Amino acid sequence: MDTMAPAGECFSLSIIVPVLNMAKTVRDLMESLMKLDYDEDKLEIVVVDGDSKDGTKEIVEEYPVRLVQQEGKGLNAARNTGIKYSTGEIIAYTDGDFVVSPNWAKAIVANFRDPGVGFVGGTLEGYDKNEPLSNYMDETFFQVTPGFHFRIEGTDLRLLQFPAGANMAFRRSALARVDFFDENIIYGFDDLEPVEEMGFKGFRIVLDPDVNVLHQHRSTLGGLMKQHFNYGRGGTLLFIHKRT
């Protein structure tokens, strides 16, 4: 029988942030990460840059984080690069256009006290409530994905129950069991394949709405449509994978 880790145990945590040309938003994220309520000796932040040209790297360099150059192409390559340059027992991901709350790290790690848990995902919402397109995304797309409003735990979750890749965490040892991220998947939902494989291997998947981040949605109609399109392409690839 699995034994719960002591409530006071603090796992080492690596927060990995893939970025590419996010100078307009990355400072807000960095400021929020600096305010995390977590043992500094157990926390590291690794920012993986995909060759930004807009000053993103210069902003990140102002903060006490590790900045590394992405190896390979695509978001999954960035995620794997971050793993290579990190050491934490727990690996958490967010993106350069998000903001996290001070208790975000603790909320994630609390779920991993159960040694059978391999993955934890959370929810997201827009943080600019005065932006019409942000409100539209909250009321439409993000009412569907992620598709949970209460804690869910299991090994086989429906597609629409999966959380966004910008708010997810893995037990390093479990992620290694499924060979990390598939770098051939480059569109939205590219993060779901290893989660599904973890379920097949018996690791439990936890979706916790208390693990929440705030997202700066695409601010133009064109950007919004592109985001929808890429999520759809990725979802189709995952559906084909599940069918085969």
Buried (B, 14 or more C-beta within 10 A) or exposed (E): EEEEBEEEEBBBBBBBBBBBBBBBBBBBBBEBBEEBEBEEEBBBBBBBBBEBEEEBBEBBEEBEBBBBEBEEEBBBBBBBBBBEBBEBBBBBBBBBBBBBBEBBBBBBBBBBBBBBBBBBBBBBBBBBEEBEBBBBBBEEBBEEBBBBEEEBBEBEBEBEBBBBBBBBBBBBEBBEBBEBBBBEBBBBBBBBBBBBBBBEEEBBBBBBBBBBBBBBBBBEEEEBEEBBEBBEBBBEBBEEBEEE
